[in-house]
């Protein structure tokens, strides 16, 4: 899924009745976040969480699980404007990029009977916890020494650079009435990553080959190590744009390589993974990550300069 700038596109036991009564019997509370209803659970014991699709709590081995309520307005929405309206109504428009992706994907892939809720964040591994052997880091030292930047490409007019000065998320563009013809509701529904902005990684000034780059003439650029929070994965649309329940979504994400961290953490991890995957380091990222590589940043980034491609 590609985001756009301010005007252009960038061309997520036992039943309660059987449980013995006692002082630890759980009471279901109506819980809310400032950003809307959330999936919340309390562990009174060590059992795994089980949730019912009708939203009622179930107790298994001392665990009270509360199913996130299904949002009828969101599930019926067919346009970006209707989706924004549904999120504003539920309060989830105030979610940050990560929480909104989690919410929308849990709605898209609801838990079936005796299934736990799907949480996309469980499938995105912290880069800081990935073990990198010293010998592999040493092998990738020359690659790490090269300039690593992220780029956002846009602009179909080769003579005039884009006029906007911030890369805005799909959600922000739609909320401001700037949703373009390129906005794909399937992306919104299946991935929920609509408050992120999307970039290619350039290694030593080169980005991986993409056919859509032929229709762009300008790019903005940032140092990867200067990005405080981001994540990488292959393009997930083909993987997730199909009818599935929560267990199906978990299964679909099992083989996906997705990592979150600072730009510096991701640079080190990616350099090690890309080493030996090809002579072109940027193109090797596709091989290392298992598909068309994307880097995503929550929110937008300011544009200091538009560079001619």
DABELUR-V448780 format. One record per residue. N is the residue number from 1. SS is DSSP state (H for helix, E for strand, L for the rest). PHI is phi in radians with two decimals (* if undefined). NEAR is the number of other C-alpha atoms within 10 Angstrom. Layout:
n=<N N>
ss=<SS SS>
phi=<PHI PHI>
near=<NEAR NEAR>
//
This chain:
n=<1 2 3 4 5 6 7 8 9 10 11 12 13 14 15 16 17 18 19 20 21 22 23 24 25 26 27 28 29 30 31 32 33 34 35 36 37 38 39 40 41 42 43 44 45 46 47 48 49 50 51 52 53 54 55 56 57 58 59 60 61 62 63 64 65 66 67 68 69 70 71 72 73 74 75 76 77 78 79 80 81 82 83 84 85 86 87 88 89 90 91 92 93 94 95 96 97 98 99 100 101 102 103 104 105 106 107 108 109 110 111 112 113 114 115 116 117 118 119 120 121 122 123 124 125 126 127 128 129 130 131 132 133 134 135 136 137 138 139 140 141 142 143 144 145 146 147 148 149 150 151 152 153 154 155 156 157 158 159 160 161 162 163 164 165 166 167 168 169 170 171 172 173 174 175 176 177 178 179 180 181 182 183 184 185 186 187 188 189 190 191 192 193 194 195 196 197 198 199 200 201 202 203 204 205 206 207 208 209 210 211 212 213 214 215 216 217 218 219 220 221 222 223 224 225 226 227 228 229 230 231 232 233 234 235 236 237 238 239 240 241 242 243 244 245 246 247 248 249 250 251 252 253 254 255 256 257 258 259 260 261 262 263 264 265 266 267 268 269 270 271 272 273 274 275 276 277 278 279 280 281 282 283 284 285 286 287 288 289 290 291 292 293 294 295 296 297 298 299 300 301 302 303 304 305 306 307 308 309>
ss=<L L L E L L L L E L L L L L L L L L L L L L L L L L L L L L L L E L L E L L L L E E E L L L L L L L E L L L L L L E E E L L E E E L L L L L L H H H H H L L L H H H H H H H H H H H L H H H L L H H H H H H H H H H H H L L L L L L E L L L L H H H H L E E H H H L L L L H H H H H H L H H H H L L L E E E E E E E L L L L L L L L L L L E E L L H H H H H H L L L L L L L L L H H H H H H H L L L L E E E E E E E E L L E E L L L H H H H H L L E E E E E E H H H L L L E E E E E L L H H H H L L L L L H H H H H H H H L L L L L E E E L H H H H H H H H H H H H L L L L L L H H H H H H H H H L L L E E E E E E L L E E L L L L E E L>
phi=<* -1.91 -1.69 -2.12 -1.48 -1.09 -2.35 -2.25 -1.52 -1.49 -1.59 * * -2.33 -1.38 -1.09 -1.17 -1.51 -1.37 -1.06 -1.28 2.99 -1.15 -1.66 -1.04 -1.42 -1.99 -1.34 -1.85 -1.46 -1.93 -2.43 -1.78 -1.11 -1.78 2.04 -1.20 -2.24 -1.40 -2.23 -2.50 -2.08 -1.82 -1.65 -2.45 -1.89 -1.39 -1.31 -1.47 -2.27 -2.21 -1.69 -1.26 -1.53 1.54 -1.34 -1.30 -2.30 -1.87 -2.30 1.00 1.65 -1.87 -1.73 -2.06 -2.02 -1.33 -1.04 -1.20 -1.31 -1.68 -1.06 -1.10 -1.18 -1.22 -1.56 -1.10 -2.15 -2.27 -0.97 -1.12 -1.18 -1.17 -1.05 -1.08 -1.14 -1.19 -1.16 -1.14 -1.42 1.62 -1.34 -1.12 -1.56 -1.09 -1.31 -1.03 -1.19 -1.19 -1.20 -1.07 -1.04 -1.12 -1.15 -1.31 -1.20 -1.28 -1.23 -2.15 -1.20 -1.26 -1.44 -1.02 1.09 -1.82 -1.40 -1.14 -1.34 -2.19 -1.04 -1.17 -1.17 -1.66 -1.87 -1.44 -1.17 -1.07 -1.15 -1.72 -1.35 -1.39 -1.99 -1.23 -0.93 -1.14 -1.24 -1.13 -1.13 -1.12 -1.60 -1.01 -1.13 -1.21 -1.13 -1.32 -1.31 -1.18 -2.04 -2.29 -2.04 -2.27 -2.05 -1.73 -2.92 1.46 -1.64 -1.62 -1.23 -1.66 -2.14 -1.22 -1.02 -1.61 -1.41 -2.07 -2.62 -1.45 -1.82 -1.26 -1.01 -1.10 -1.09 -1.14 -1.17 -1.12 -1.62 1.37 -1.89 -1.07 -1.65 -1.16 -1.49 -1.16 -1.88 -1.10 -1.06 -1.07 -1.01 -1.22 -1.40 -1.93 1.14 -1.62 -1.47 -1.83 -1.77 -1.98 -2.06 -2.55 -1.76 -1.63 -1.85 -1.99 0.99 1.51 -2.07 -1.92 -1.13 -1.18 -2.46 -1.06 -1.19 -1.15 -1.10 -1.73 -2.10 -2.25 -2.40 -2.60 -1.87 -2.44 -2.40 -1.24 -1.04 -1.17 -1.52 -1.53 -1.40 -2.63 -2.83 -2.57 -2.25 -2.96 -1.24 -1.04 -1.67 -1.08 -1.13 -1.20 -1.89 -1.57 -2.64 -1.14 -2.63 -1.63 -1.06 -1.14 -1.11 -1.14 -1.08 -1.13 -1.12 -1.51 -1.00 -1.61 -1.44 -1.65 -2.40 -2.43 -2.16 3.00 -1.32 -1.03 -1.14 -1.12 -1.22 -1.02 -1.10 -1.12 -1.19 -1.08 -1.16 -1.24 -1.42 -1.05 1.46 -1.66 2.64 -1.31 -1.70 -1.01 -1.13 -1.16 -1.14 -1.09 -1.05 -1.16 -1.15 -1.65 1.50 2.78 -1.14 -1.16 -2.32 -1.99 -2.18 -2.09 -1.12 1.34 -2.03 -2.28 -1.29 -1.78 -1.53 -2.76 -1.69 -1.84 -1.29 -1.21>
near=<18 22 26 26 28 21 17 22 23 23 21 28 12 11 10 18 9 10 14 10 10 7 6 9 15 18 8 13 7 7 11 12 12 10 17 17 17 18 18 13 16 12 16 15 11 10 14 14 21 23 25 19 20 14 13 13 20 23 24 23 18 23 22 25 25 28 23 22 16 15 14 10 15 20 14 11 16 13 16 21 16 14 23 18 17 20 21 15 13 15 16 21 20 14 18 15 21 18 21 21 25 23 22 25 25 26 24 26 23 23 25 17 12 12 17 20 27 24 21 21 16 11 17 19 16 17 22 16 10 11 8 13 9 9 10 13 18 12 14 20 15 11 21 19 11 12 14 22 23 24 20 25 28 25 24 16 12 13 10 12 17 20 11 14 15 14 26 25 27 32 28 21 24 20 17 11 11 17 22 15 8 13 21 15 15 16 19 24 25 26 24 26 29 27 26 27 27 31 23 23 27 21 24 15 13 16 18 17 13 11 7 11 14 10 14 17 21 23 20 22 21 19 15 22 17 11 17 13 15 20 22 25 21 21 19 21 16 10 14 22 16 14 10 18 20 21 17 18 25 18 12 14 18 10 10 18 16 22 24 21 21 18 24 19 21 24 21 19 21 22 26 23 19 22 22 14 15 13 10 16 25 23 22 21 27 19 17 21 21 16 15 17 23 21 23 22 22 19 19 18 19 13 15 11 13 21 12 15 13>
//
